[in-house]
């Protein structure tokens, strides 16, 4: 299988290089397309797309990697889409994004460029795996890589459009407790905070939360020493029992919302009609 490796910390991240080498050693054909800059917090954004604004890229070398690598002047989701459109060789079968320098847990995964690349893969019919690693003085990239390869081999044989989010504790692999499924925590491990405000300027910082997550959540499991994996679905619809597609809008009908307990349903995948 052909695997696209990307991230949101940029093409020069040593974790990306190590993960790319691990994926290649596991038998995948690897191509790396990653942002030429730190694209953290970009979610699944693409940036400005216009014929009048070409997007620059350049080929780079990653030591120990046989596959090609490119730095693209765009966020991770755009790296996924350009690869899907075969700008850098045949369309990949699977997208591996990370390892991010910091956890991507809880509902804040919405804002993660690392997760955004995997969700873009899902949206375009590919499998995706986002990998994030807890912060420590010494980055445990080998731990993240070993768990990523374990998941990747199963994901390669899994259903199409499956997107997994893996979070790994800051521990040597032998000291971790294994891999478990985890739900999304209510909050992530850090939160954004405005620490100062001047004329026309806002100063943000990420601060640790005092949130005590449920033991079976992604953050709770990582805090306990497990690697946590969550299956995500980006393009989804919400329907109530009284509503269905092609139903007339009525102002008196309650709005469908997952927060109200209505049904969450994956968006329909339309296949092109082949005409003779």
KOLZAFI-201881 format. One line per field, with one value per residue (C-alpha): x, y, z; residue number from 0. Coordinates in steps of 0.25 Angstrom, whole numbers, plus 5000, padded with zeros to 4 digits. Example, Ala and Ser with C-alpha at 12.3 -4.5 7.8 and 13.67 -1.06 7.14 Angstrom:
BEGIN
c1 c(5049:5055)
c2 c(4982:4996)
c3 c(5031:5029)
k c(0:1)
end
This chain:
BEGIN
c1 c(5000:5004:5004:5005:5012:5009:5008:5005:5018:5025:5034:5046:5040:5049:5037:5031:5044:5045:5030:5033:5044:5036:5025:5034:5041:5027:5026:5018:5022:5024:5023:5024:5017:5017:5015:5028:5024:5018:5003:4998:4984:4979:4969:4964:4966:4972:4976:4973:4971:4972:4977:4984:4991:5000:5004:5019:5026:5040:5046:5054:5063:5060:5072:5069:5056:5055:5042:5042:5038:5033:5030:5017:5013:5000:4993:4993:4979:4984:4996:4986:4977:4989:4993:4979:4980:4993:5002:5013:5011:5000:4988:4991:4983:4985:4989:4998:4999:5008:5014:5009:5017:5006:4993:4981:4970:4956:4946:4958:4962:4953:4965:4976:4984:4989:4975:4970:4979:4974:4959:4962:4967:4954:4946:4953:4951:4964:4968:4974:4982:4986:4997:5000:5010:5009:5020:5032:5047:5051:5041:5038:5036:5039:5027:5018:5024:5022:5007:5005:5010:5002:4989:4994:4994:4980:4975:4981:4971:4960:4948:4949:4948:4952:4960:4967:4972:4984:4989:5002:5007:5021:5027:5037:5029:5032:5026:5013:5001:4996:4986:4971:4959:4956:4944:4946:4948:4940:4953:4967:4980:4982:4973:4975:4975:4977:4988:4989:4983:4988:4984:4979:4986:4982:4993:4989:4996:4992:4991:4989:4975:4971:4961:4960:4956:4947:4956:4951:4953:4965:4971:4968:4975:4987:4989:4988:4999:4991:4992:4978:4971:4958:4950:4945:4935:4936:4925:4913:4898:4888:4874:4862:4851:4842:4852:4858:4864:4854:4845:4839:4845:4835:4838:4830:4839:4850:4864:4872:4884:4893:4893:4878:4880:4877:4883:4897:4898:4910:4908:4904:4915:4910:4916:4917:4907:4913:4906:4909)
c2 c(5000:5014:5023:5038:5044:5058:5066:5080:5084:5085:5077:5078:5071:5060:5052:5052:5047:5036:5032:5032:5022:5013:5013:5010:4999:4993:4990:5002:5011:5025:5039:5051:5064:5073:5088:5097:5104:5101:5099:5096:5099:5099:5088:5083:5097:5098:5113:5121:5113:5121:5119:5133:5128:5116:5108:5106:5093:5087:5074:5071:5060:5051:5043:5028:5029:5023:5030:5044:5056:5070:5083:5090:5104:5100:5093:5078:5076:5082:5073:5062:5067:5070:5056:5051:5058:5051:5064:5055:5042:5031:5034:5029:5018:5023:5036:5036:5050:5053:5050:5064:5070:5070:5062:5064:5059:5063:5071:5081:5071:5080:5090:5081:5081:5067:5062:5071:5063:5050:5055:5061:5047:5041:5052:5048:5033:5029:5023:5033:5032:5044:5042:5051:5050:5056:5066:5063:5067:5056:5053:5038:5037:5022:5020:5027:5020:5006:5009:5015:5003:4994:5002:5004:4989:4987:5000:4996:4985:4992:4999:5011:5025:5020:5031:5028:5038:5032:5039:5033:5036:5042:5029:5018:5008:4997:5006:5008:4999:4996:5001:5004:5010:5023:5033:5048:5055:5068:5076:5075:5074:5089:5101:5114:5127:5142:5146:5160:5170:5183:5193:5184:5172:5159:5151:5136:5125:5110:5107:5093:5090:5085:5076:5062:5054:5041:5029:5023:5036:5038:5048:5039:5027:5035:5040:5026:5021:5015:5019:5023:5022:5028:5026:5039:5043:5057:5059:5055:5058:5059:5055:5054:5044:5053:5058:5052:5057:5064:5068:5082:5092:5095:5106:5099:5086:5085:5086:5073:5073:5062:5069:5067:5052:5052:5042:5044:5038:5038:5046:5038:5035:5037:5028:5034:5028:5021:5023:5015)
c3 c(5000:4998:5010:5010:5023:5027:5040:5045:5052:5038:5029:5038:5050:5054:5059:5045:5039:5049:5047:5032:5033:5042:5032:5021:5029:5031:5016:5011:4999:5006:5001:5010:5007:5019:5022:5019:5032:5046:5043:5057:5060:5045:5046:5033:5026:5012:5011:4999:4987:4974:4960:4962:4974:4971:4983:4984:4988:4987:4988:5001:5006:5018:5023:5023:5015:5001:4997:4993:5002:4998:5006:5002:5005:5011:5023:5026:5019:5007:5007:5007:4996:4987:4989:4986:4973:4970:4970:4976:4970:4970:4980:4994:5000:5014:5021:5034:5041:5052:5062:5067:5078:5089:5091:5082:5091:5094:5086:5083:5072:5063:5063:5061:5048:5051:5052:5040:5031:5035:5034:5020:5016:5021:5013:5000:5002:5008:5022:5032:5044:5053:5063:5075:5086:5101:5104:5111:5112:5104:5092:5092:5077:5077:5086:5076:5064:5070:5074:5060:5053:5061:5057:5043:5040:5044:5038:5025:5025:5031:5025:5015:5021:5034:5042:5055:5065:5074:5086:5093:5107:5109:5113:5108:5100:5111:5122:5115:5119:5105:5094:5098:5091:5097:5096:5094:5107:5109:5109:5104:5112:5110:5107:5100:5109:5106:5115:5111:5102:5096:5085:5074:5079:5087:5093:5094:5102:5104:5119:5126:5131:5144:5137:5143:5131:5131:5132:5119:5111:5102:5112:5124:5118:5114:5128:5133:5124:5112:5098:5094:5080:5076:5063:5057:5046:5041:5030:5038:5038:5049:5048:5057:5057:5050:5039:5027:5014:5005:5017:5016:5026:5037:5047:5058:5056:5066:5061:5060:5069:5074:5087:5088:5086:5071:5061:5056:5042:5033:5021:5008:4999:4985:4973:4960:4950:4938:4925:4913)
k c(0:1:2:3:4:5:6:7:8:9:10:11:12:13:14:15:16:17:18:19:20:21:22:23:24:25:26:27:28:29:30:31:32:33:34:35:36:37:38:39:40:41:42:43:44:45:46:47:48:49:50:51:52:53:54:55:56:57:58:59:60:61:62:63:64:65:66:67:68:69:70:71:72:73:74:75:76:77:78:79:80:81:82:83:84:85:86:87:88:89:90:91:92:93:94:95:96:97:98:99:100:101:102:103:104:105:106:107:108:109:110:111:112:113:114:115:116:117:118:119:120:121:122:123:124:125:126:127:128:129:130:131:132:133:134:135:136:137:138:139:140:141:142:143:144:145:146:147:148:149:150:151:152:153:154:155:156:157:158:159:160:161:162:163:164:165:166:167:168:169:170:171:172:173:174:175:176:177:178:179:180:181:182:183:184:185:186:187:188:189:190:191:192:193:194:195:196:197:198:199:200:201:202:203:204:205:206:207:208:209:210:211:212:213:214:215:216:217:218:219:220:221:222:223:224:225:226:227:228:229:230:231:232:233:234:235:236:237:238:239:240:241:242:243:244:245:246:247:248:249:250:251:252:253:254:255:256:257:258:259:260:261:262:263:264:265:266:267:268:269:270:271:272:273:274:275)
end
